Amino acid sequence: MKRFLVIAVTLAFALSSLAGCAQPTPQVVEVEKTVLVTQEVVTTVEVPKEVVVTVEVEAPAIPPDALLTAWVWQSFVEGADDFLRSQVDEFTKFTGIPVEITFINPDETYAKFSAALEAPETLPDLILFDGVVFPQFQEAGRLVDVSDVVANISKEAGGLNQALIEGVTVDGKSYAIPWLADAMASYFRTDVFESAGVPVPTTFTELLEACPKVNKEGEMYCVGLNINGFGDSEEFSRHLIWSYGGTATDPEGTKATINSPETIAALNYIKALADQGSFPPDFPTSDDYSNNQWFQTGLVAYTINSGSIGAWLSENDPEMYANTLMAIPLANDEGERMMSINPLSFAITTNSKYPDLAKMLLEWLTSAENSWDYIEATNYAHVSCYNDMVNRPVIQEDPNRKAMAETMGYSRYASWPAPLSSAATEIYSSRVLSKMLMNVMTGEMTPEESAADAETKINEILARYQ
């Protein structure tokens, strides 16, 4: 099939030999006999005219039964899924390629992905996953090389963030395209800390010292840690443990290193916060949305989250938003700041019957302008993966959005210091680190017991991949 591009061109079109178009007044000439002689005058008039030129551009042939399917995470931002669906509908309108899109509850994605890998014939053409899931699909050989699409869109907006591209590149081939960066900002209720007579914390130590003055049982709790959730609790666990010098594995990702003095120090820290009564009482039964609800309803003074809380507050509670500071991650006593990040990436699976058509959809969704339009539609709940996009005035001139963008500089993949791997994915999806924290927060285990338990679980996971 050929795709046709219609171009309007304005030309200066010369109209000549227009006899009779402009007749002057007849002139009278005297001769022997009086006769009337009419002098004919020929004029040339330039008239602009729009000429339509059709240019033929080669595009993949579209079989009459072609249908693309896509699995996408549900967004926590109101209206975001509808906007993405409208972008897909525009793609169908432009190309004639129908797309069936399925939105998946984030709490169910890992189970659905695992089941699909066991039955790969059920995989869709296009799939959206976070960075920690990528190795499972790539190592199973279920992803299509999309290096050509990466090359095309890297010509836009300063190109894609190189660190994010490297996370989905194996042996020089890219198997996914980073779409959005879910940078984890630190949220502080500035009015609550001010009322408590303490400055907004910038370090873990300052937070521990401020919390007793902030806590008011039944009314206000210092820290909104939804430890029984999923993504956010795993990001916070790494944020805390890395800041204290602990890691889940060695740099090769072959041996558990979680049972260390550094990790135990981090667990003693979280125990101290729990002993202060700094967490909402329902934290053991919290879910992935609980910290959003706690902060948005005024129950907690601090949490970490992507931009979804900020996006909601700016639209629904401007007063609270004005009293909210979004900041870069808390620092340890040496001033080091570390945060885990899981960028959302699109990929094409090997189950696709129409990989060339799927690449058209992939490039459509991940292009600089379309991904930016999505970010705008979510009220800047995400950070762009394009280098130049984060420097736009709408980001740099807003302190909260700027902090979100700056958090990227302190972020690393959840497998750090090891490379991404299927083992790292299972450690993350099994919630080994957040469960280790929860065991201490609830008093079920001592820090030493919980670190030893986590070490056993991680080594069991690593053994399955060696």
Secondary structure, 3 states (H helix, E strand, C coil): CEEEEEEEEEEEEEECCCCCCCCCCCEEECCCCCEEECCCCCCCEEEEEEEEEEEEEECCCCCCCCCEEEEEECCCCCCHHHHHHHHHHHHHHHHCCCEEEEEECHHHHHHHHHHHHHCHHHCCCEEEEECCCHHHHHHCCCECCCHHHHHHHCCCCCCECHHHHHCCEECCEECCEEEEECCCEEEEEHHHHHHCCCCCCCEHHHHHHHHHHHCECCCEEEECCCCCCCHHHHHHHHHHHHHCCCCCECCCCCCECCCCHHHHHHHHHHHHHHHCCCCCCCHHHCCCCHHHHHHHCCCEEEEEECCHHHHHHHHHCHHHHHCEEEECCCECCCCCECEEECCEEEEEECCCCCHHHHHHHHHHHHCHHHHHHHHHHCCCCCEECECCHHHCHHHHCCHHHHHHHHHHHHEEECCCCCCCCHHHHHHHHCCHHHHHHHHHHCCCCCHHHHHHHHHHHHHHHHHHCC
